[in-house]
Amino acid sequence: MAGPKTNRVFEVACPDCNAVLRIDAETGGFISHTAAPRKRTFEDLATAAQAMREQDERKESIFRQSMEAEKNKGDLLEKKFAEALRKAKDAPEGRPLREFDLD
């Protein structure tokens, strides 16, 4: 005489995403999936507003740095040109060597 069929179901939580999987114990088959609740990026509006202000400050700082670099760009180019000119004057005169001249 066979006993009543027991319908055992295991609930297993995914260690990665915390979703819940329901598995039939008898067949080992997948029954259902319950997605984990989405995590909120910010707990409240004040925290979100603070993050936005910090992001704006970072953008402003990066912009100021690029403006300073642009202001100094002319001086830097002049120094590079002067250095290249000095090297050209110190270089020996004559025809420059080409790779195929070395063969």
N, C-alpha and C positions, 0 to 999 in steps of 0.2 A: 504494500500500500504506500503510495507516494504521498509525502507531506505537502502542505500548501507551498506554492512557489513563493519564495521570498524575493522581493524586488529591492535588492541592495544597490544603492548608488553612492559612489564616493564623490566628494567635492574636493578638488585639488586647486590650490592657489598657485598661479604662475609666479616664480620668484623674481622674474624680470619685470613684468608689467602689472602684477597683482590682479590679473583677471582670474575669474573662477571658472574652472572646467568641471562639468559633471560627467562622470564616467560610470557606465553600467558594470557592476562587479562581476556578473556572471559571464558576459560576453567580452568585456574589456573594451566595448565600443564607446565612442564619444556620443554623449546625449545632447549637451547644450554648453553654451559659452556665455558668461556674463562679463562684460567689459568692466574694467576697473574705473572708478570715478576719476574724472579728469582733475589733475592738480591745478589749483589756481596759481597763476603766475604771481599775483600780488594778493596779500591778505585783505587790504582795504584800499580805498581810494587815496588816502593820504600817502601811503607807501608808493603807489603807482605815480602820483604826482611828483614825489621826491625823486623817483628814478628818472622821470622825464626831465626834471630840472638838471640833474646830474649829467644826463646825456646831452642836453643843450650846452652846459658848461664845457664838456669835452669837445663838442663841435666848435665852440667859440675859441677854445685854446688851440686847437689844430689850425683853425683859420688864421689866428694871430701869428702862429709859428710860420705858416706858409707866406704870410705878408712880410714878415721880417726876412725870410729867406729871399723873397723877391726883391726887397730893398737892397740887400747885400749882394745880389747876383751880379750887378755891374762891376762892383769892386773885385769880386772873385774872378770874373772873366778878364778884367784888366791885369790882375796878378798872373793868371794863367798865360795870357798873351805875352807879358813881359818875360816870364820864365821860358816860354817857347822861343821867343826872339833871342834871349841870351844863349840858349842851347844852340840855336841856328848859327849864331856868330862864332861860338866856340867850336863848332863842327869843322872838320877839315874840308877844304875846298876840293872841288873835283866832281866828277860824275858820280851820282849815287849808284851803288851796286844793286843789281836786280838778281833775282834768284837764278834765272837761266844763265847769267854771266858767270856764275860760280861753277857750272858743269865743265 
